[in-house]
């Protein structure tokens, strides 16, 4: 029996006018796109035309950067996904939500609701949220310690799973003649009493079409990789080199296997910001034009915050200071801090050059080239143990996504690397993931057999 050919997983990471921070300044861009639902519905339909596995929205309970620098307002993503669900049929719908500034019951209910509304297409990107600004929106002077945030996240996910499993799949009888809507014996409290949460349950939403939403994770620190290995079914990561991506891929997969999981049960999806044109020279010209629209005075302030230094310590035409905080002293976004510092050191970039590199993708791989060259780069990582697919992050929207779908996707299809049509209806179908069993039912059966 032959093994089915392994194929790519592609996710469209959508951000207002595009991932390049100056994209909103282009004549074609709508600078108010971040609050325009028709803009996002159109993007989702484009991605669905390209048979992408999913679309994805980042989120944070704080304004993103300086409002003078780029569009900073954004709609709450799970609300946004319900409107997109009505405008699409197959594509997966992933939203980010924080385990530090939410409670398990509310989020479990919200994502189960999106799964029902979309017919089984929901995914949750789990983040722990770095930065004191977010903490101060919730009456806390500073962010909880990195380790504490991840400890809380692990318990949060355990509670959410219990809540999603608090209804058995066959609990709803809808027996009109007998007058019984549901079997109450199959809807049970969870009675969780842990270090961070006390939750009685059950959830007030029946078990959803996928059993539970797909769990996605985006942290690449040691704690982040540990959380991913135990819980995540897809991992979004920022990697700059093939070798670095291979190391991350092998590390997370091996951690998952050590916990009794199959390596195939967790998909590794690095981000890539493609700038595409009919010739390489034209693609490089488009990239330069975007970079020239960056306001370095704003970008330097944001870079200084990330590096935990004063802006005046970062002269634009010099390299980073020799003395910077050690990663161990960083309590937020540890992996992104290390990625930025290593990128600057390895390539001997000036602060101005580093700002240009980060302006395109905030540390994700940027690539300018022809459709074939972009496909070559994707194929190289995919076939050499660095990725199961990619988080496609168009520099400019909608044009960058349209170009990728119309010019790169056909190349990947001709090479036998990507689907031509959807083979299922749920996000789990697209990722090749099994619908999870109800673990509370399995535990009850085990206890009954043991007694």
C-alpha positions in Angstrom: 0.0 0.0 0.0 1.6 3.3 -1.1 1.8 6.2 1.3 -0.1 9.4 0.1 2.2 12.1 -1.1 2.8 14.7 1.5 1.4 18.1 0.5 1.8 21.7 1.7 -0.4 23.4 4.2 -0.9 27.1 3.4 -2.4 29.7 5.8 -3.1 33.3 4.9 -2.1 35.7 7.7 -4.3 38.8 7.1 -3.4 42.2 8.5 -5.3 45.3 7.3 -3.5 46.7 4.3 -0.7 44.1 4.4 2.3 43.1 6.6 4.7 45.7 5.4 4.3 48.6 7.8 4.2 51.2 5.0 1.7 49.3 2.8 -1.1 51.7 3.9 0.7 54.6 2.2 0.5 53.1 -1.3 -2.0 54.8 -3.6 -3.9 51.5 -4.0 -4.4 50.9 -0.2 -7.4 51.7 1.9 -6.0 53.1 5.1 -9.3 52.3 6.9 -9.3 48.7 5.8 -8.8 47.4 9.4 -12.4 48.1 10.3 -13.9 47.3 6.9 -15.6 43.9 7.0 -16.0 43.7 3.2 -12.2 44.0 2.9 -11.7 40.9 5.0 -14.5 39.0 3.4 -13.0 39.6 0.0 -9.5 38.5 1.3 -11.0 35.3 2.7 -12.7 34.5 -0.6 -9.4 35.1 -2.5 -7.6 32.7 -0.1 -10.5 30.2 -0.5 -10.2 30.4 -4.3 -6.6 29.4 -3.7 -7.7 26.4 -1.5 -5.7 27.7 1.4 -6.2 25.7 4.6 -7.1 28.7 6.6 -7.0 32.4 7.3 -5.5 33.8 10.5 -5.8 37.0 12.5 -3.4 38.1 15.2 -4.7 40.0 18.1 -3.6 41.7 21.3 -5.6 43.6 24.0 -3.6 46.7 23.4 -3.0 49.1 20.5 -0.4 47.7 18.1 2.5 50.2 18.1 2.4 53.9 17.6 -0.8 55.1 15.9 1.3 57.6 14.0 3.2 54.8 12.3 0.6 52.5 10.8 -3.0 51.5 11.1 -3.4 50.3 14.7 -7.1 49.7 15.3 -8.5 46.2 14.7 -11.8 44.4 15.2 -12.1 41.6 17.7 -11.1 38.6 15.6 -13.7 36.0 16.7 -16.5 38.5 16.0 -14.8 39.1 12.6 -14.7 35.4 11.9 -18.4 35.0 12.2 -19.0 37.5 9.5 -16.3 35.9 7.3 -17.9 32.4 7.9 -21.1 33.6 6.3 -19.1 34.8 3.2 -17.1 31.6 2.7 -17.7 27.8 2.6 -14.6 25.8 3.2 -11.6 27.8 4.4 -10.5 27.4 8.0 -10.9 30.4 10.4 -8.2 31.0 13.1 -8.3 33.8 15.6 -5.8 34.8 18.3 -6.9 35.0 22.0 -4.8 35.5 25.1 -4.8 33.1 28.0 -3.4 35.8 30.3 -6.2 38.3 29.9 -9.3 36.0 29.5 -11.0 33.2 31.4 -11.4 29.7 30.2 -15.2 29.5 30.2 -15.7 32.6 28.1 -13.0 31.6 25.5 -14.1 28.0 25.3 -17.7 29.2 24.7 -16.6 31.7 22.1 -14.5 29.3 20.0 -17.1 26.6 20.3 -19.6 29.1 19.0 -17.4 30.0 16.0 -17.0 26.3 15.3 -20.8 25.9 15.1 -21.3 29.1 13.1 -18.7 28.1 10.5 -19.7 24.4 10.3 -16.4 23.2 11.9 -13.8 25.6 10.6 -12.6 27.3 13.8 -9.1 27.4 15.2 -7.6 29.2 18.3 -4.1 30.7 18.2 -3.1 30.6 21.8 -0.9 33.4 23.1 0.3 34.5 26.5 0.6 38.2 25.6 3.8 40.1 26.4 4.2 43.7 27.4 3.3 45.9 30.3 0.9 48.0 28.2 -1.6 45.1 27.9 -1.3 44.3 31.6 -2.2 47.9 32.5 -5.5 47.6 30.5 -6.5 45.0 33.1 -5.5 46.8 36.3 -2.0 45.1 36.5 1.1 47.3 36.7 3.3 44.9 34.7 3.1 41.7 32.8 3.2 38.5 34.8 6.5 36.6 34.6 7.2 34.6 31.4 7.1 31.2 33.2 3.9 32.2 35.1 2.1 33.1 31.9 2.9 29.8 30.3 2.0 27.9 33.5 -1.4 29.6 33.4 -1.7 28.9 29.7 -1.3 25.2 30.2 -4.0 25.0 32.9 -6.2 27.3 30.7 -6.0 24.8 27.8 -6.7 21.9 30.1 -9.8 23.6 31.4 -11.0 24.5 27.9 -10.6 20.9 26.8 -12.6 19.7 29.7 -15.3 22.2 28.9 -15.5 21.3 25.2 -15.8 17.6 26.4 -18.5 18.4 29.0 -21.1 17.4 26.4 -21.0 14.0 24.8 -21.5 14.0 21.1 -24.8 12.3 21.3 -26.2 14.2 24.3 -28.8 16.1 22.3 -31.8 13.8 21.6 -34.3 16.4 20.4 -37.0 13.7 21.1 -40.3 15.7 20.6 -42.5 12.7 21.4 -40.9 11.9 24.7 -40.3 15.5 25.5 -36.6 15.1 26.1 -34.3 17.5 24.4 -31.0 16.2 25.8 -29.8 13.3 28.0 -28.8 15.1 31.2 -26.4 12.2 32.1 -24.3 13.1 29.1 -23.9 16.8 30.0 -21.7 16.9 33.1 -19.9 19.6 35.2 -16.1 19.5 35.1 -15.5 20.6 38.7 -12.0 21.9 37.9 -10.1 23.3 41.0 -6.5 24.2 40.1 -3.8 26.8 40.8 -5.2 29.5 38.5 -8.8 28.5 37.9 -11.9 27.1 39.6 -14.5 26.2 37.0 -17.6 24.1 37.6 -19.0 23.7 34.1 -20.5 22.3 32.0 -20.1 24.6 29.0 -23.4 26.1 27.8 -22.6 25.1 24.2 -22.9 21.5 22.9 -19.8 19.7 21.6 -19.0 21.4 18.3 -18.6 19.9 14.8 -14.8 19.4 15.2 -15.1 18.2 18.8 -13.0 21.1 19.7 -11.4 23.9 17.7 -7.9 23.3 16.2 -5.3 24.6 18.7 -2.6 26.8 17.2 0.4 28.2 19.0 2.9 30.9 18.1 5.6 31.1 20.8 9.1 29.9 20.0 10.8 30.2 23.4 11.6 27.2 25.5 8.3 27.5 27.3 6.5 28.2 24.1 7.9 25.0 22.4 7.0 23.0 25.5 3.4 24.3 25.3 3.3 23.6 21.6 4.5 20.1 21.9 1.8 19.2 24.4 -1.2 21.0 23.0 -0.7 22.6 19.6 -1.9 21.1 16.3 -0.3 23.8 14.2 2.6 26.1 15.1 3.2 29.5 13.6 6.9 30.5 13.8 9.3 33.2 12.6 12.5 31.7 11.1 15.1 33.6 9.0 17.2 30.7 7.7 16.7 27.1 6.5 19.1 25.8 9.2 17.3 27.6 12.0 13.9 26.4 10.7 15.2 22.8 10.4 16.4 23.0 14.0 13.1 24.4 15.3 11.1 21.8 13.3 13.1 18.9 14.6 13.0 20.2 18.2 9.2 20.7 18.3 8.4 17.4 16.5 10.7 15.4 18.9 9.2 17.0 21.9 5.7 16.1 20.7 6.8 12.5 20.0 8.4 12.3 23.5 4.9 13.1 24.9 3.3 10.3 23.0 2.1 12.2 20.0 2.6 11.4 16.3 5.0 13.8 14.6 2.3 14.3 11.9 -0.2 15.6 14.5 1.5 18.9 14.8 2.1 21.1 11.7 5.0 23.6 11.6 4.2 26.7 9.5 6.9 29.4 9.3 5.9 32.8 8.1 7.0 34.2 4.8 6.4 37.7 3.4 6.6 37.3 -0.4 6.9 40.3 -2.8 6.2 38.9 -6.2 6.6 40.2 -9.8 7.2 38.8 -13.3 11.0 39.4 -12.9 13.3 39.4 -9.9 14.4 42.9 -10.6 10.9 44.2 -10.6 10.1 42.4 -7.3 13.2 43.9 -5.7 12.2 47.3 -6.9 8.7 46.9 -5.4 10.3 45.9 -2.1 12.7 48.9 -2.1 9.7 51.3 -2.8 7.9 49.9 0.2 11.0 50.2 2.5 11.5 53.8 1.4 8.0 54.6 2.8 9.0 53.5 6.3 9.2 56.4 8.9 12.4 55.4 10.7 11.8 57.8 13.6 8.7 55.8 14.6 10.3 52.4 13.9 13.3 53.2 16.0 11.1 53.8 19.0 9.3 50.5 18.6 12.7 48.7 18.1 14.0 50.3 21.3 11.0 49.0 23.2 11.6 45.4 21.9 15.3 45.6 22.8 14.7 47.2 26.2 17.0 50.2 25.4 16.5 53.9 24.9 15.9 55.2 21.4 18.9 57.4 21.5 21.0 54.3 22.1 20.1 53.2 18.5 21.8 55.6 16.0 20.2 54.8 12.6 23.4 54.4 10.7 25.3 52.3 13.3 25.0 48.6 14.2 23.2 47.6 17.5 25.1 48.4 20.7 27.5 45.7 21.8 25.8 45.5 25.2 22.1 44.5 25.2 20.0 42.7 27.7 20.3 38.9 27.9 17.3 36.9 26.7 16.9 35.4 30.2 16.2 38.9 31.5 13.4 39.4 29.0 9.9 38.7 30.3 8.0 39.2 27.1 8.5 37.9 23.5 11.7 36.2 24.3 12.1 34.3 21.0 11.4 37.4 18.9 13.9 39.4 20.8 16.6 36.8 20.1 15.6 36.5 16.5 16.0 40.3 15.9 19.4 40.5 17.7 20.8 37.5 15.9 19.6 38.8 12.5 21.3 42.1 13.1 24.5 40.6 14.4 24.8 37.9 11.8 24.2 40.2 8.8 26.0 43.2 10.4 23.0 45.4 9.8 22.8 49.0 10.8 19.7 50.1 12.8 18.3 51.6 9.6 18.8 48.4 7.7 17.4 46.3 10.5 14.3 48.6 10.6 13.9 47.9 6.9 14.1 44.2 7.3 11.6 44.2 10.2 9.3 46.6 8.5 8.4 43.9 5.9 7.6 41.1 8.3 8.6 41.9 12.0 11.2 39.2 11.9 9.5 36.7 9.5 11.3 35.7 6.4 11.0 38.2 3.6 11.4 37.1 0.0 11.3 39.1 -3.3 11.2 37.2 -6.6 9.2 35.7 -9.4 6.4 33.2 -8.8 8.8 30.3 -9.6 11.4 31.7 -7.2 8.9 32.0 -4.4 7.7 28.4 -5.1 11.3 27.2 -5.1 11.9 28.8 -1.7 8.7 27.2 -0.3 9.6 23.8 -1.8 13.2 23.9 -0.5 12.0 24.3 3.1 9.1 21.9 2.8 11.2 19.1 1.3 14.2 19.5 3.7 12.7 19.2 7.2 12.0 22.8 7.8 8.2 23.2 7.3 5.0 21.4 6.8 3.7 24.5 5.0 3.8 28.3 5.4 2.0 31.2 6.9 1.7 33.4 3.9 2.0 37.1 4.9 1.4 39.3 1.9 3.3 42.6 2.1 0.4 44.4 0.5 -3.3 43.5 0.6 -5.3 42.6 -1.3 -2.9 42.7 -4.3 -0.2 40.5 -2.7 -2.6 37.7 -1.8 -4.2 37.8 -5.3 -0.8 37.6 -6.9 0.2 34.6 -4.7 -3.1 32.8 -5.4 -3.0 33.5 -9.2 0.7 33.0 -9.8 2.4 30.9 -7.1 -0.4 28.5 -6.2 -0.6 27.2 -9.8 3.2 26.5 -9.8 2.9 24.6 -6.5 -0.1 22.6 -7.9 1.8 21.7 -11.1 4.7 20.4 -8.9 2.2 18.2 -7.0 2.9 20.1 -3.8 -0.6 21.6 -3.1 -4.2 20.6 -3.5 -6.4 21.7 -6.4 -9.6 21.4 -4.4 -10.7 20.8 -0.9 -11.2 17.2 0.1 -13.2 18.0 3.3 -15.2 20.6 5.0 -13.5 21.3 8.3 -10.2 22.8 9.3 -9.2 19.4 10.8 -9.9 17.9 7.4 -7.6 20.4 5.7 -4.8 19.8 8.2 -5.3 16.0 8.0 -6.1 15.9 11.7 -8.5 13.4 13.3 -11.5 14.6 15.2 -10.5 14.2 18.9 -12.3 11.7 21.0 -14.1 13.0 24.1 -11.5 12.4 26.8 -14.0 12.6 29.6 -16.0 9.8 28.1 -12.8 7.7 27.6 -11.8 8.4 31.3 -15.2 7.4 32.6 -15.2 4.1 30.6 -11.7 3.4 31.9 -12.8 4.0 35.5 -15.9 1.8 35.0 -13.8 -1.0 33.5 -11.2 -0.7 36.3 -13.9 -1.0 39.0 
